[in-house]
């Protein structure tokens, strides 16, 4: 059947063809990204690093530390990339979960067995963040930085008195007296308090052993320093919690002199955050752009909230923060 000669009809058909062509190309590009991401995941390689020459990689540990799989994956990838000659870990974090700090410590310790790793504390490097710094070969800090706060804490609110004033009572049936204890709906029993204290003590002793081993302290010195207090960079240097005052420039200079790196070697920032490695972040940005274009925002889809959901702190924490009265 012949195509109608109506000009408006012909114009609409051309517009439709252009739109279909656009979405076909967009779909192919999206598929390409997915395939690249899949290959990178299977091979453990970061395609974005292929064009880089020999360099010192700089990674950042910012904000609250949790068990971010993407952060650990990037650290593992750096260990396998021959063009990465050394790594500078730039720290500005008050700490986070104890288990998150442990995972980060182990990943950096494994990396330091393969190539030189230096930590720099720019603002705050306390608790679990200091734990991570312990895994590196050398720790720098600015004079006015905050570090230390070596310890573990468990916090649980108790609103039982408030509930009593409101005439609310929580009924609870459990398999054993210490199940789900402590909880915010009833006073903490001596037995529950003892059980939690034992848990805290176990984690603290493990943290303390890391400090003794990595900083070459005897037990008495380590316990004196690891009473939860924070230290300035100057005080941390005098107590040997860190090795030197400085930041990225001094860390680079030490790496060049100590490990015979090229004096012109470049420091390249390998950006990532709690939500992903560079490749993952690029993929997420593409997906968000795609979702916004086709209208997958807000409503019941929850797409954008799913790709940017904040991490939650849970369990034992090793974190420092000022208390405002």
C-alpha positions, 0 to 999 in steps of 0.5 A: 500500500502506498504511503500517504502523501500528507506532509504531517504524516511523513514528518511524524514518520521521520521523527519516529525513525530518528527516535528509534535510531537513537534508542538502538544506538543507546541500547548498543552503548549500554550493552557495551558497557555491561559487557565491559563490566562483565569482562572486568569482573571475570578477569579482575582487570580495570579497562580504564587503567590500560592507557596509564603508564607506570605511576603511583596510585592514590586512593582515598578512604573518606567518611565512615568505613563499612564493608564496601566490597567495591573498595576492597575490589579496587585495592585487590585490582591495584595489587595485580596491575603491573603499571602501579608501582606503589600506592598512597592511601589518603585517609580522612575518616573518623572510623566505622564498623570494626568488621569494616576496618578489619576487612580494609586492614587485611586488604591493605596488608595483602597489597603491601606484600606486593608493592609499597603502600604509604598512608597519609592522614590529612584531617582525621584518621581515627579508630578503624581508619587508624587500624587501616593505616597500620597495614601500610609501610609508613604513616604520615599525618599533618600536624593538626590532624586527629588520630588514635582513638584506639578502641571499640564501642557498643551503643544501644539506646534504652527507652524503657523509662519513657515507655513506662511513662507512656503506659507502653510495655513490650512483650518479649518471648525468647529462647534464652535470657541473653537472646536479643540483649541488650535491647532498647525496651528493657533495662540491661541485666548484669548478665547481658552487660557482662556478655557484651563487655566480653565481646568488646574486650575480645575485639579490643584485644585484637585491635591492641595486638595489631597496634603492638605488632605493627608499631613495635610496642610492648604491651604496657606502652600499647595499653597506655596509648590505646585508652581511647584518646585522640592525638594530634599529628605532633603528639602521634609522632612523639608517641610513635603512632605515626612515622612522620609529619607530612602528606602526599608530597612527602609520601611520594618523596619517600617512595621515590628515595626508599624504593628507587622509583623514577623521580618523575613518576606521576601520582594518579588519583584512582577515584572510588567511593563507598558505592563503587570502583571507577568502572562501577561508578561510570556504569551507575552514572550511565544507568542513572542518566538512562533511568532519568531519560525514560522516567524511572525516577521517584514513584514506586520503581525505587531505581535511583534510590537503589543505586545510591542507597546510603550504607548503614552502621551495624554491630560493633563500631570503632569510630571517633566523633566529638560529643556536643553537650 
